[in-house]
Amino acid sequence: MSAMDRPTHALPENHAHDPSSYVPPKQDPQVVKVLNLLRPKVPAFDRRFPQVNATRACWANYTDFHRCTKKLGEGADTCKWYEEQYKFMCPTEWVERFDEQREEGRFPLKI
């Protein structure tokens, strides 16, 4: 096969087909940083919700966060995981309603 017959995306004929011979190209650290910022964040796997019932996961993480902060205080590192999870899982309207209910003493659960 001559060079003219070969598609432009084809590997050269003397290319080793051994996958271990692949060397990834070096990436600019700034490009990697930007790509990491753009990568969508997904909630961590939670064993309590193997089927990913978002409503129950939202409720549980919201209440767990507020219980944690009540027990350990505002800004406790241990509570940050619950905060990240409920902020990802819960719609903003729900969080606003939950917060309003807690402030007015109408929240349906004791925290």
C-alpha positions as CSV (number, residue, x, y, z in Angstrom):
1,M,0.0,0.0,0.0
2,S,1.5,3.3,-1.0
3,A,1.3,6.5,1.1
4,M,-1.3,7.8,-1.4
5,D,-3.7,4.8,-0.8
6,R,-3.5,4.9,3.0
7,P,-6.1,7.0,4.8
8,T,-4.6,10.0,6.6
9,H,-5.7,8.7,10.0
10,A,-4.0,5.3,9.6
11,L,-0.9,4.4,11.6
12,P,2.4,4.0,9.7
13,E,3.1,0.5,8.6
14,N,6.1,0.2,11.0
15,H,4.0,1.2,14.0
16,A,4.2,-1.3,16.9
17,H,0.7,-2.6,17.7
18,D,1.7,-3.2,21.3
19,P,-0.5,-1.0,23.6
20,S,2.2,-0.8,26.2
21,S,4.3,1.2,23.6
22,Y,1.8,4.1,23.8
23,V,3.2,7.2,25.4
24,P,0.6,9.9,26.1
25,P,1.4,13.4,25.1
26,K,2.5,15.8,27.8
27,Q,-0.2,18.2,28.9
28,D,0.2,21.8,30.0
29,P,-0.5,22.0,33.7
30,Q,-2.7,25.0,33.2
31,V,-4.8,23.1,30.6
32,V,-5.2,20.2,33.1
33,K,-6.3,22.7,35.8
34,V,-8.9,24.3,33.5
35,L,-10.2,20.8,32.4
36,N,-10.5,19.8,36.1
37,L,-12.6,22.9,36.8
38,L,-14.8,22.2,33.8
39,R,-15.3,18.5,34.7
40,P,-18.9,18.1,36.0
41,K,-19.1,17.3,39.7
42,V,-21.1,14.3,40.6
43,P,-22.2,13.2,44.0
44,A,-20.1,10.6,45.7
45,F,-21.6,7.1,46.0
46,D,-23.7,6.8,49.1
47,R,-24.4,3.2,50.3
48,R,-27.7,4.4,51.9
49,F,-29.0,5.1,48.4
50,P,-27.8,2.4,46.0
51,Q,-30.6,3.1,43.5
52,V,-29.9,6.9,43.6
53,N,-33.3,8.1,44.9
54,A,-32.5,11.8,44.6
55,T,-35.4,12.9,46.8
56,R,-34.4,10.7,49.7
57,A,-30.7,11.5,49.3
58,C,-31.4,15.2,49.3
59,W,-33.5,15.0,52.4
60,A,-31.1,12.8,54.3
61,N,-28.0,14.8,53.4
62,Y,-29.7,18.1,54.2
63,T,-30.8,16.9,57.6
64,D,-27.5,15.1,58.3
65,F,-25.6,18.4,57.5
66,H,-27.7,20.4,59.9
67,R,-27.5,17.8,62.6
68,C,-23.7,17.7,62.2
69,T,-23.4,21.5,62.4
70,K,-25.6,21.6,65.4
71,K,-23.4,19.0,67.1
72,L,-20.0,20.0,65.9
73,G,-20.5,23.7,65.2
74,E,-20.5,25.9,62.1
75,G,-17.7,25.2,59.6
76,A,-16.8,21.8,60.9
77,D,-14.8,19.9,58.3
78,T,-16.7,16.7,59.1
79,C,-19.9,18.3,58.0
80,K,-18.7,19.6,54.6
81,W,-19.3,16.3,52.9
82,Y,-23.0,16.4,53.7
83,E,-23.2,20.1,52.7
84,E,-21.7,19.3,49.3
85,Q,-24.0,16.4,48.8
86,Y,-27.2,18.1,49.6
87,K,-26.2,21.2,47.6
88,F,-25.7,19.0,44.6
89,M,-28.7,16.8,45.1
90,C,-31.4,19.3,46.2
91,P,-33.1,21.8,44.0
92,T,-32.5,25.4,45.2
93,E,-36.2,25.9,45.8
94,W,-36.3,23.0,48.2
95,V,-33.3,24.2,50.2
96,E,-34.8,27.7,50.4
97,R,-38.1,26.2,51.7
98,F,-36.3,23.9,54.1
99,D,-34.3,26.8,55.5
100,E,-37.4,28.9,55.8
101,Q,-39.2,26.2,57.7
102,R,-36.3,25.7,60.0
103,E,-36.1,29.4,60.8
104,E,-39.9,29.5,61.5
105,G,-39.8,26.3,63.6
106,R,-42.1,24.5,61.1
107,F,-39.5,22.0,59.8
108,P,-41.0,18.5,60.0
109,L,-38.0,16.9,61.7
110,K,-36.2,17.8,64.9
111,I,-32.6,18.6,64.2
